[in-house]
Structures are given as structure tokens and as C-alpha cells.
Amino acid sequence: MATKGTVNVQTENIFPLIKKFLYSDHEIFLRELISNAVDATSKLKVLSASGEAKGNLGDLKVEVILDKDAGTLIVKDRGIGMTEDEIQKYINQIAFSGAEEFVQKYEGKEGAEQIIGHFGLGFYSAFMVADKVQIRSLSFKEGSQSVMWESDGTPEFEISDIEKEDRGTEIVLYISDESKEFLEQGRIDGILNKYCKFLPVDIKFGTSTVQEDDPSGEKDEEGNVKKVSVEVDKIINNTAPAWIKSPSDLTDEEYKGFYRELYPATFDEPLFHIHLNVDYPFNLTGILYFPKLKESMEVQKNKIQLYSNQVFITDSVEEIVPEFLTLLHGVIDSPDIPLNVSRSYLQADGNVKKIASHITKKVADKLAGMFKNDREDFEAKWDDLKVFVEYGMLTDDKFYDKAEKFTLIKNSKGETATIADYIEKIKPIQTDKNDKLVVLYAHSQDAHHQFIQAAEDRGYDVAIMDSPLTPHYIQKLESKLENVSFARVDSDTIDNLIAKDEEIPSKLSEEEQEKLKPIFEEVVEKEKFTVSFESMSEKEAPIVITQPEFMRRMQEQQRMGGGGFMGQMPEMYDLKVNSNHPLVGSILKKQKDNKQKLAKQLTDLAMLSQGMLKGEELTKFIQRSVDLMK
């Protein structure tokens, strides 16, 4: 005899709310139903281990069955099943959670911590895509009657006795017209691969054909056993992913193999990994991989996958890990991370902050250990690591404090040193007359070769700081390091960047400089260049083009989306004329046209050295150079 009733909810409008708002993405329904099926299977294993479930457990895989013609999608398990009373309690009274009650009862028993679902509300996600849902279930308890619960998406339901031989539960979804996409095999394949590929129970979806040896042993002409086509279950998941294993049980090749399993489209191997395994004061497992970042910040920040007991939750983990750690790849698995009803959006609470702090510490400790145990290998990896480390130092002060000890500075000669060691090395020679230490740096060894050479000729050291974060990073260092400033080698003449007491006298008088100044101003854009004279060595170039440090930093930060400026920062340069270079002095002796021609030639040479001479101006310069050689 069938029993009819009304689902015990606070409002009769719960179903339309579930259908529209319970989950931001309707595909989540399949994750919820399969999670429940895995829970039911895990519960049976716990009960069997404790002796409460008798007999052979048999095949425990969960099966997803698609019948496009019938318009149904079925999720089938051979877990503990439910009696009519349990359906009344766990399905009809939405407020209850069977999983939570089960864990409380069996806390501390083998496998109880693997119960992942909250059977009840998650089940109702089925109504987002189905016009009608049936539950067909037979409990593991001896003498149980198999029953079917049925509802058409209203609070009305019906429970009736049915014939069912297999222990466990089948959820039958009659897919609605607006959700026909979920009757396509490719769509279901994609959902299973996204959410279920590491569930702890085998998930079957269809079959596949493989070639196996002929059981008869019959051989072909070459003496090999003939192959026959055999249809086998298509299992879509790896039930024992690397992160749930002990690090001592895994080889480096197995870690790399798991990386390829996570990111099959990635060809680069990771630099190294960190295996997370914490059980107090929170539960956390996982593997984080360091990818090769090189100079690029064009990286995807959705490469860390968050799981809860092997069920995929999200790849938006910004609230779980600090921002700089989102550059890493890998898996984090924790049942202690609070999730809202959709399991899609994370809530920041004390536990989450502890987890974030722990992961940061583990990453910093790993890098510090690598630096200490094999500095040569660490230095070889530095170019791939520096963007990550700089990002961390910029965004997380706790990480900065740890990273400062292993962060490297590489100079133009290819030598490396920690920040502290580098400062000590250059302090005796690069302290200016005001007792301020000036760190000279170049953003490109090739582009700044002329300026690097000028600095090295004076015995100065030049750091190569070529990451996309350099403008922000050097400001961070200046705020942390006492009485230290950073100056790019092309931001002024070397004697101005590190001002000493000694001065080089000018061979040109002020009157001669005043005569020359308008000649140079005529051959450049006045809005873009400020012409000035400077007493440099005769060995220096006749003209040096520089861009003030402050102006360039502002432009770089603006390009990176920072700085808070209104409008575009103008391009402005200083054109420094060497008043001691013989060619500059010779201009005064030339005829008027030749004065301008030589000034233009010298200016274009300076612009060419900076990569600033292009298009028509470059063509004219080449022709003029040929004419001069004639």
C-alpha cells in the first residue's frame, strides 16, 4: 500500500527556490547525488568493519546510467540503502542530515571520517534538472522491505513497496525539457571528469572496448596469442590519488605522473612539490606544485583544486590560500573548510585563516630547506622562482620575513647573493656622499649594456632585476631596508646616481653651453626632452638619454594597473650633453647647417642606443650616416 504525505519544510515555496537558487551551477546536482552514493558505500564499509553489516559486500562501485530515449539519468549504488522510516527522516525532513548523525555515532571508527555528503538538501538539487525524481532503495538490514519514494517537484510525495533485489539505492531523474543537455553523454562525461575523478569509490559510466588475449590461447601466424575485443566497465575515477598516500610511498616519478594526471595539457614539468599532511588542529592533505613561471605574470590562477574528502569543490581558492600562492598548481583537500549550501563559495573564518597560514609556512620552509641543503640547485631554479617569491614578499609580510633570508639578487656578471650579503658587498663602494647606499639595477642586460658598462668602469655593481614585478618589488625593499635606495642605471648619469664629493670640471664655459643648448633643442621634441649639460668623463658618450627614476616607476606601475593616477603619465626624458666630449665642443666651430646636422647625428646615436629611433627618423639617420662616411 502506498503512503502519501508532504515533505516537512518551512515553506511550500522551497522547491522553486531549490530549482533556481540552491546552486549557482545546475551541473552540481550530479556531484551531490554521486557524493551521496559514495557516502552510502563508505558507511557500509564502516558497518562491515564493525560487524554490524553481515555477509559479503560484493561489488561496491557506483554506476551512472544514461538513457536518452527514456529521458532518464540514474545514479545507482550498493551501499547501506534506506528503509521507509529512514526515507521519512532523511528525505522528507530536510533539516536533518544523515551523514552528520552517522559520523557522530561512529566517530573514531575506521572509515567514518570519509563520510562526505549531507544526505538531504544535496539530494534536492536533483529537482533543478528533473521534472520527477524517484528513490528506489533496499536497506542492508536483514528483513528490510525495498521501497520507492517519488515526487514531481512539489512538496507532495508518495512512498510505496517495490521489488528490488540489490542492496543500495537508485536515484532516477526524469530530466526536464529545459535540461536536455544532461541527457548528452559528452556533457555527463565532462561533469564526472570535473567533480568525480578522484572519488574514493569506483564510478562507472558506460563501457569501453579493450583488446585482450584470446582465452582459448589460439595463436596467430607469428606465434603470438590472438587478441579479442572485450567490453569492460568504464571507470572514470582514480580512487587512490597521490595526495592521500604517504610521501614515503611515492617516488618523484609518481609525483610527476600525478601532475600530468591533473594537467594533461601541460607539457612543462613542475620544478618541485610540497606534500601537505596535517591532522591537528585541522585536517588538511594535498600536493602543491611549483610551475615554471619564468618572466611571465600571464598565469592562470585557477590551477589549485579544492576537494573535500576527494570530492571536487572549486578551483577558486583565493579565500583558502594567500593570493601569491594561487600561482601554484595542485590539490588541497580538507573537510574542515566551511562551505555554504552550494559548496561553491568559501567563507572566511578562523579555521580557514589557520589553514592559509599553515600553507604559507610550509611553502616558505620548503624554499628555505632547498636553499640550505642545495644552494647550487636553488640558484639554478631561481629564475623560475623569483616571480613567485617576489609576489609573496609583496603581498604577505609573514612570507617576506621568511623569504628575505633565501631571496637572491643576481648581478650583471651572473653572480648571486642573498639580499643581506649583496648589501654588505656593495656598501663600501656604492655609498654616496650623503651616506646613503645606492643599489644600481638594470631591467635588461642587453638593453642597458651601455649604462652597465659605465657603472662597471667605476667599480660599481649592477643588479639585474628583470621580473614584471620589479617596480613594486624595489619599493617594497626600499621600505624594508634602512638607508637604501634603488636606481636604474639608465635613470641618470652614473656620477649623479652615486654622487661623490669629487667633481669633474667642464671644458665648456657657461656661455658656450648657452650657445649650444638651442641647437640641441631644435633637433628633439621639446615636450618630450629636457636638454641639460653635464661634466662627464671624455670616455663617456657625447650625449646620454635618461629617464628620471620617479617618472619611470610611475609609468611602469600605471602599465601594471597600479599607482592610482588620473590619465596617462607623459613620456619625458632628460637629454644630457657631455660638456667634456670633443665632438660636442667641435659643434661650435661648424657652419650653421653643419652645427645642426652634427647635433642631430649625436642625438640620434643616443636615441639609437636606447632603442628609441624608429620609422622615418631611423631611415633618415641611416642615410645621413652614409652621407657622412662619403
C-alpha positions, -999 to 999 in steps of 0.1 A, spaced: 0 0 0 14 34 -9 19 61 17 13 97 7 25 128 25 40 163 24 77 170 27 84 186 60 98 220 51 92 255 64 76 268 33 58 253 3 79 275 -19 111 256 -11 111 237 -44 111 266 -67 138 282 -45 159 250 -48 153 249 -85 165 285 -91 189 294 -62 202 264 -44 232 261 -66 248 287 -89 255 260 -115 229 233 -122 255 207 -131 263 205 -94 233 181 -90 254 152 -103 282 158 -79 257 159 -50 240 127 -60 272 108 -66 286 121 -33 256 107 -15 261 74 -33 297 73 -22 287 82 13 263 53 14 290 30 2 315 43 27 290 38 55 285 2 45 323 -4 47 324 11 82 295 -10 93 311 -41 78 343 -34 96 325 -31 129 305 -63 123 271 -45 121 267 -53 84 269 -91 77 279 -110 47 299 -104 16 298 -67 5 302 -76 -32 308 -51 -59 306 -16 -44 310 6 -74 286 35 -80 271 35 -115 258 64 -136 233 52 -162 221 74 -191 190 65 -211 184 93 -236 154 76 -252 137 72 -218 148 107 -208 163 94 -176 196 97 -157 202 72 -129 227 72 -100 230 37 -85 249 24 -55 252 -7 -35 256 10 -2 236 8 30 203 17 14 173 31 33 142 18 49 109 36 47 114 51 81 148 64 71 134 80 39 108 97 60 135 110 83 163 119 59 144 129 27 111 142 40 126 162 68 151 185 50 165 198 83 181 165 92 215 154 78 220 116 78 257 120 72 263 142 102 243 119 125 262 89 112 296 105 118 286 114 154 275 79 161 306 62 146 332 88 154 367 73 158 358 41 140 376 31 108 365 50 77 339 72 95 359 103 86 353 95 49 316 103 51 314 133 28 278 141 20 249 157 37 221 134 25 190 156 24 194 190 10 220 179 -16 196 153 -29 171 180 -37 194 196 -62 181 169 -85 149 190 -89 170 217 -107 171 194 -137 143 169 -133 105 170 -135 102 139 -115 126 120 -91 124 85 -78 144 69 -50 144 31 -51 161 16 -21 168 -16 -2 184 -13 32 213 -36 42 194 -45 74 181 -81 74 144 -85 65 141 -50 51 114 -42 25 125 -23 -6 107 9 -12 103 37 -37 99 74 -29 86 96 -57 80 133 -62 73 156 -91 90 187 -77 62 198 -54 61 191 -16 38 162 -23 55 127 -23 45 91 -24 62 60 -9 54 25 -20 68 -10 -16 86 -23 -47 106 -54 -57 143 -47 -56 169 -75 -53 201 -54 -49 210 -37 -17 215 0 -21 198 30 -37 190 41 -72 181 78 -78 161 81 -111 159 115 -126 133 122 -153 151 151 -170 130 182 -177 127 197 -212 149 227 -203 177 205 -190 180 181 -220 218 189 -221 221 164 -192 210 136 -215 241 140 -236 269 116 -229 296 142 -236 280 166 -210 279 139 -183 314 128 -191 326 164 -186 308 167 -153 322 134 -140 357 143 -150 354 177 -133 339 167 -100 343 130 -95 377 119 -110 393 113 -75 363 99 -55 372 70 -32 347 46 -47 348 33 -83 324 53 -105 312 35 -136 298 54 -166 291 31 -196 316 6 -210 346 6 -233 361 -19 -256 396 -32 -250 418 -58 -266 427 -88 -245 444 -122 -251 421 -148 -265 410 -171 -236 414 -201 -259 451 -193 -262 449 -196 -301 480 -180 -317 485 -161 -350 510 -168 -377 538 -151 -358 532 -172 -327 515 -145 -306 483 -151 -288 454 -137 -307 436 -106 -294 398 -104 -289 376 -74 -282 362 -74 -247 337 -49 -233 346 -37 -198 333 -12 -173 344 23 -180 356 35 -146 361 73 -147 380 79 -115 413 72 -97 402 61 -62 437 65 -47 452 98 -59 487 107 -48 477 132 -22 460 106 1 491 85 2 521 88 24 550 108 9 573 79 18 553 57 -5 557 79 -36 586 83 -59 595 116 -78 582 100 -110 548 92 -93 545 128 -82 552 140 -118 528 114 -131 501 128 -108 509 163 -121 503 151 -156 470 135 -145 459 168 -131 470 189 -161 471 166 -191 475 196 -215 507 209 -197 540 199 -212 564 215 -187 573 195 -157 570 212 -123 601 224 -105 593 206 -73 564 198 -50 552 201 -14 531 173 2 507 186 28 496 163 56 481 178 87 457 163 112 458 189 140 444 215 147 427 209 114 426 183 87 445 191 55 461 170 28 473 179 -6 501 183 -30 513 217 -43 535 220 -74 558 249 -84 553 255 -121 579 273 -142 568 309 -142 598 325 -159 593 362 -166 556 359 -172 527 370 -150 503 358 -176 495 328 -155 462 312 -146 452 315 -110 427 286 -111 452 258 -110 448 248 -74 418 224 -70 400 223 -37 385 190 -26 366 178 4 373 141 11 382 136 -26 350 154 -39 359 184 -61 346 217 -47 361 246 -67 392 259 -83 386 294 -69 407 291 -37 416 328 -30 400 326 4 418 294 13 453 304 3 470 338 2 469 354 -32 505 347 -41 501 310 -36 474 309 -63 503 309 -87 510 273 -77 493 242 -91 480 212 -73 453 199 -49 442 209 -14 418 185 4 402 194 37 368 185 53 373 214 78 369 242 52 334 256 57 313 257 26 279 272 20 250 251 7 263 252 -28 298 241 -18 309 267 -43 317 298 -22 340 297 7 335 316 40 365 331 57 366 320 94 393 312 119 399 277 106 404 290 71 429 316 82 449 289 101 450 267 70 462 296 49 489 305 74 500 268 76 503 265 38 523 297 37 547 284 63 551 251 46 559 268 13 584 291 30 600 262 49 603 242 17 621 270 -1 643 277 29 652 240 31 661 239 -6 683 269 -2 701 255 28 705 219 16 715 225 -20 722 262 -28 736 254 -62 704 237 -73 683 265 -57 703 292 -76 698 272 -109 660 273 -103 659 310 -91 649 325 -125 618 303 -124 611 310 -88 617 347 -84 583 360 -97 566 338 -72 589 347 -43 587 385 -51 549 382 -54 548 366 -20 571 392 -4 549 420 -18 516 406 -6 524 387 26 546 403 53 550 370 72 563 354 40 586 384 34 602 378 68 610 342 60 618 348 23 643 376 30 668 350 41 668 330 8 658 356 -18 686 361 -42 699 391 -62 718 383 -94 742 408 -108 753 416 -144 783 392 -140 759 363 -132 769 362 -95 742 356 -69 739 366 -33 712 369 -6 698 404 0 718 409 32 750 396 16 746 417 -15 741 449 6 772 441 26 792 435 -6 784 468 -23 782 491 8 819 501 8 818 513 -29 782 524 -35 775 546 -6 771 582 -18 784 614 -2 752 616 19 759 581 34 730 565 15 736 532 -1 725 531 -38 717 498 -54 721 501 -92 699 478 -112 691 471 -148 659 457 -162 677 442 -192 713 432 -195 713 438 -233 692 470 -235 712 487 -207 746 474 -217 760 510 -222 749 521 -188 760 488 -171 795 493 -187 797 528 -175 789 517 -139 813 488 -140 841 510 -153 838 529 -120 839 497 -100 802 496 -92 780 465 -92 747 463 -112 719 440 -101 697 425 -129 661 429 -118 640 419 -148 608 405 -134 574 421 -142 571 429 -105 603 449 -103 587 484 -99 567 473 -69 593 449 -56 621 476 -53 597 499 -35 590 471 -10 627 466 -5 633 503 0 606 504 27 622 474 45 659 482 41 673 510 61 690 539 43 690 521 9 676 533 -24 674 516 -58 683 534 -90 680 520 -125 713 526 -144 696 545 -172 677 569 -149 707 594 -148 744 596 -154 764 574 -131 780 603 -113 746 617 -104 732 583 -93 760 578 -68 771 613 -61 806 616 -46 825 646 -33 849 649 -63 836 668 -93 848 668 -130 854 703 -143 837 713 -176 857 721 -207 829 743 -220 821 776 -203 786 785 -193 785 809 -222 794 782 -247 768 759 -232 742 786 -236 751 788 -273 749 751 -278 716 745 -259 692 758 -285 710 738 -313 702 706 -294 667 717 -285 659 722 -322 667 686 -331 644 669 -304 608 672 -293 607 699 -267 577 684 -250 595 651 -246 631 660 -239 648 684 -214 682 694 -226 710 700 -200 748 700 -199 768 678 -176 806 675 -169 813 638 -176 845 619 -185 857 623 -221 853 585 -223 815 588 -218 792 592 -248 787 627 -261 750 625 -253 732 603 -228 694 600 -227 680 591 -193 645 589 -177 641 600 -141 636 571 -117 604 585 -102 588 592 -136 596 558 -150 584 540 -119 551 558 -121 547 548 -158 556 511 -150 531 509 -122 504 525 -143 510 499 -170 506 472 -144 473 487 -133 486 504 -101 495 538 -89 461 554 -89 469 581 -115 444 602 -134 451 600 -171 482 587 -189 516 597 -175 535 616 -201 568 603 -216 596 626 -205 633 622 -208 665 641 -199 690 646 -227 723 651 -210 750 667 -232 786 658 -222 803 692 -219 837 674 -219 834 653 -251 855 667 -280 826 662 -306 803 684 -285 829 712 -284 836 709 -321 799 719 -330 807 755 -321 833 756 -349 810 743 -376 789 762 -401 753 768 -391 738 739 -411 766 716 -401 761 725 -365 725 713 -366 735 682 -387 762 671 -362 739 678 -332 711 657 -348 736 629 -356 749 628 -320 713 629 -306 701 602 -329 731 580 -319 720 584 -283 684 576 -292 695 546 -312 714 532 -282 681 534 -262 660 517 -289 641 550 -294 650 557 -330 623 542 -353 604 546 -385 612 576 -407 637 590 -382 657 558 -383 657 558 -421 670 594 -422 697 586 -397 710 557 -418 711 579 -449 728 607 -431 754 583 -417 761 570 -452 765 606 -465 789 615 -437 811 584 -445 812 595 -481 
